[in-house]
Amino acid sequence: MKKELKKEEIIKQYIKSGEIMTEEIEKGKYRRFNREVDRNNKITEYLSHHLEIAKEILPILLEEKNEQTRFLTAVNCLQLGIYIEKAEKMLEEISKNSKEPITRFDAKMTIERWKNKDKSFIIYHNEEQ
């Protein structure tokens, strides 16, 4: 993602993605869901090169009311290596309390991978890389 993004744009996109993903899970349709995952991956890659922005907006998004938005944000925190404790707590909560079985399972598997040190999904880039 070469274009510079504003914090407000990123927050708006996370929220929009979470809402679309929630809608699509409820319908059992995953084409739009997967497109939102792709959009989120691009934003996460952008944030990996702009950690100062990530550190400002991700705590806000961890407090969002939409569960999918919180889930995406928690996973992205682990991927970026920031707010680890908050992200773990959020994923634990979602894995136990989500009404959506797929989301519960995804949260549980993410936590297991993280705790088993399977950190192949970490994308943090520092200046040396």
C-alpha positions in Angstrom: 0.0 0.0 0.0 1.9 3.0 -1.2 -0.7 5.7 -0.5 -0.4 7.5 2.8 -3.5 6.7 4.9 -5.1 9.0 7.6 -5.8 7.6 11.0 -9.5 8.3 10.5 -9.6 6.4 7.2 -8.0 3.4 8.8 -10.4 3.4 11.8 -13.3 3.8 9.4 -12.1 0.8 7.3 -11.7 -1.4 10.3 -15.2 -0.7 11.5 -16.7 -1.1 8.1 -14.8 -4.4 7.6 -16.0 -5.7 10.9 -19.6 -4.8 10.1 -19.4 -6.5 6.7 -17.8 -9.6 8.1 -20.4 -9.9 10.8 -23.2 -9.6 8.2 -21.6 -12.2 5.9 -21.0 -14.7 8.7 -24.7 -14.4 9.7 -25.7 -15.1 6.1 -23.2 -17.9 5.7 -21.6 -16.2 2.7 -17.9 -15.7 2.6 -17.0 -14.0 -0.7 -17.4 -10.4 0.8 -16.0 -11.7 4.1 -12.8 -12.8 2.3 -12.5 -9.5 0.5 -12.6 -7.7 3.8 -9.9 -10.0 5.1 -7.8 -9.0 2.1 -8.5 -5.3 2.8 -7.5 -5.7 6.4 -4.3 -7.5 5.4 -3.3 -4.6 3.3 -4.0 -2.2 6.1 -2.0 -4.4 8.5 0.9 -4.4 6.2 0.7 -0.6 6.0 0.6 -0.4 9.8 3.6 -2.6 10.0 5.6 0.2 8.4 3.8 2.9 10.4 3.8 1.5 14.0 3.3 4.9 15.5 -0.1 5.1 13.8 -0.9 1.5 14.8 -0.1 2.3 18.4 -2.5 5.2 18.3 -5.5 3.6 16.7 -5.5 -0.1 17.7 -6.3 0.5 21.3 -9.4 2.5 20.2 -10.4 -0.3 17.9 -10.0 -2.9 20.7 -12.8 -1.1 22.4 -15.2 -1.1 19.4 -18.6 -2.7 20.0 -18.5 -4.9 16.9 -16.9 -8.2 17.7 -15.4 -8.8 14.3 -13.7 -5.4 14.5 -12.3 -6.3 17.9 -11.2 -9.7 16.6 -9.4 -8.3 13.6 -7.7 -5.7 15.8 -6.6 -8.2 18.4 -5.1 -10.5 15.7 -3.4 -7.5 14.1 -1.9 -6.5 17.5 -0.3 -9.9 17.8 0.9 -9.7 14.2 2.5 -6.3 14.8 3.9 -7.2 18.2 2.0 -4.5 20.1 -0.6 -4.5 22.9 0.0 -8.2 23.4 -1.7 -8.5 26.8 -4.8 -6.6 25.6 -5.0 -8.6 22.4 -4.7 -11.9 24.3 -7.4 -10.9 26.7 -9.7 -9.9 23.8 -9.1 -13.1 22.0 -9.7 -15.2 25.2 -13.0 -13.3 25.7 -14.1 -13.8 22.2 -13.2 -17.5 22.2 -15.4 -18.0 25.3 -18.3 -15.6 24.7 -18.9 -15.2 21.0 -22.3 -16.3 19.8 -20.7 -17.1 16.5 -19.1 -20.5 16.5 -16.7 -19.7 13.7 -15.4 -16.6 15.4 -15.1 -18.5 18.7 -13.0 -21.2 16.9 -10.9 -18.6 15.1 -10.1 -16.8 18.3 -9.3 -20.0 20.1 -7.0 -21.2 17.3 -5.2 -17.8 17.1 -4.5 -18.0 20.9 -3.3 -21.6 20.6 -0.9 -20.7 17.7 0.3 -17.7 19.7 0.9 -19.6 22.9 2.6 -22.4 21.1 5.0 -19.9 19.7 3.8 -20.5 16.1 4.3 -16.9 15.3 4.7 -17.3 11.5 1.8 -14.8 11.1 3.8 -11.9 12.7 4.5 -9.3 10.1 6.3 -6.6 12.1 8.9 -4.8 10.0 11.7 -2.9 11.7 14.1 -0.6 9.9 16.8 -3.3 9.5 14.5 -5.6 7.5 
